[in-house]
Amino acid sequence: MSYEFDFADRVQRVEPSATIAISNLAAELEAEGKDVVDLSVGEPDFDTPENIKQAAKDAMDAGEVGYTPSNGIPALKEAIVEKFEADGLTQYGTDNIIVTPGGKQALYEVFQSVIDDGDEVCLIDPAWVSYEAMVKLANGSVTRMSTADHGFDLEPALDELADTVSDDTELLVVNTPGNPHGSVYSREALEASVTWPSNTTSSSSPTRYTRRLPTTTPTRSVSGP
């Protein structure tokens, strides 16, 4: 006997992930013995480094197998602050750090925390497919600006971005190096992009971080460093 669930409206607003669909198909073909180059989810083709595996084993042997603080292990948060300080980001302390299982979880929590019903979120295309789903689950609306005509570079597209972002834009998502295109945005482009919306979510690999910004007057120019 089968039973169909009556899913909530917010779930029905989200389309199945094309990335996962391709990954599943690739896995099926591999199971059939076919040679497949899978360019879907971007999983590394190398093993976890030995020092990381050893650190995990050492932690388990030391009995560190229980629940951790919900916002992250204190020693880990301190290490993150030290990394930020080494990168010149000295304004952050452990109270500003939340550790999540991954970047997607962190971004989802940001969207749920700052987006209200109908709030506008601006995505820079090509954009990671999960961004739109996160907006819809928060009951926000999506506006888009494409960098395809600029070689996926943001700096020459700043005028178009300024035209796309408005007083109604609650969140601008900036991803560098870009997923899926790999473009690395210039410092000038990043400095300009954070002057428009009240919130800018910036994600980069392997470090992901979020900055909450004050509302400012939109501008299209930025001074050099």
Buried (B, 14 or more C-beta within 10 A) or exposed (E): EEEEEEEEEEEEEBEEBEBEEBBEEBEEEEEEEEEEEBEBEEEEEEEEEEEEEEEEEEEEEEEEEEEEEEEBEEEBBBEBBEEBEEEEBEEBEBEBBBBBEEBBEBBBBBBEEBBEEEBBBBBBEBBBBBBBBBBBBBBBBBBBBBBEEBEBBBBEBBEBBBEBBEEEBBBBBBBBEBBBBEBEBBEBBBEBBBBBBBBBBBBBEEEBBBEEBEEEEBEEEBEEE
